[in-house]
Amino acid sequence: ARCMNLPDLLPFLGAPDISPMVEETRTQARAGRIDNPAHLADARVYLFSGTDDALVPRAVVDALKAYYLHFISPEHIRYETGINANHAMITAGFGNPCTAFAAPFLNNCQYDAAGNLLQQIYGPLTPPAEARGSFVAFDQRPYFAPQQAIGLAEEGYAYIPQACRAGGCRLHVAFHGCGQSAAQIGDAFYRHAGYNQWAETNRIVVLYPQTSAITTRVLGRTLPWPNPQACWDWWGFTGNDYYLQSAPQIRAVAAMIERLEAKN
């Protein structure tokens, strides 16, 4: 109720107070459970809030920007608020109408969010071109214990540009949103979110790790709990350490990154 507006379930109660979050960040860093936030000083951040986003109010993204400003200089943050978009991954030519809120949650707003994001992070890039590289499906199961109900799918994906087949490329991790796993929307996100065309011309491998939905069976009925929409864990369904380096999803993706770096 501090992060979303779901009027029939969790009416928005106003944006969260970031002060305890900033202090928690510093506390966990002192304890060695996360990296030193001083290393964020040179990071570059891209934030987006569509004017028609009814699910995550602008005030929440404003709070996120305020959080980052404790660790990152203002000139390193780009905050886009001028697109009349609903809650979705925004593209320059694929998906639903811009103000729609429906699967696959990719909206054609004639705005290249992926391209703007990548250029904010990496600096000026070569213009995009047709993605002629390879989509690779890989087994995610070696990266998490089978007995762990951590909401990861058996299969993940990566896009390998033609120029990266011999290695020597950068790596970008693209996390899909809730309701956007391959099991839910097929290849819509990892083929059409907009990253691959930029990756093709800028020697960037794109990793698309995948989640899976978690529901609960009680008395013969399936209950939509704790993660029916296959979200990444941003509220703690995998454990109280979900935001620390020890978190199972974070450990799994970190291991995928290390494997790709070793190959690259």
Secondary structure, 3 states (H helix, E strand, C coil): CCCCCECCCECCCCCCCCHHHHHHHHHHHHCCCCCCHHHHCCCCEEEECCCCCCCCCHHHHHHHHHHHCCCCCHHHEEEECCCCCCCCEEECCCCEECCCCCCCCEEECCCCHHHHHHHHHHCCCCCCCCCCCEEEEEECHHHCCCCCCCCECCEEEEEECHHHCCCCCEEEECCCCCCCCHHHHCCHHHHHCCHHHHHHHHCEEEEECCECCEEEEECCEEEEEEECCCCCCCCCCCCCCCCCCCCHHHHHHHHHHHHHHHHC
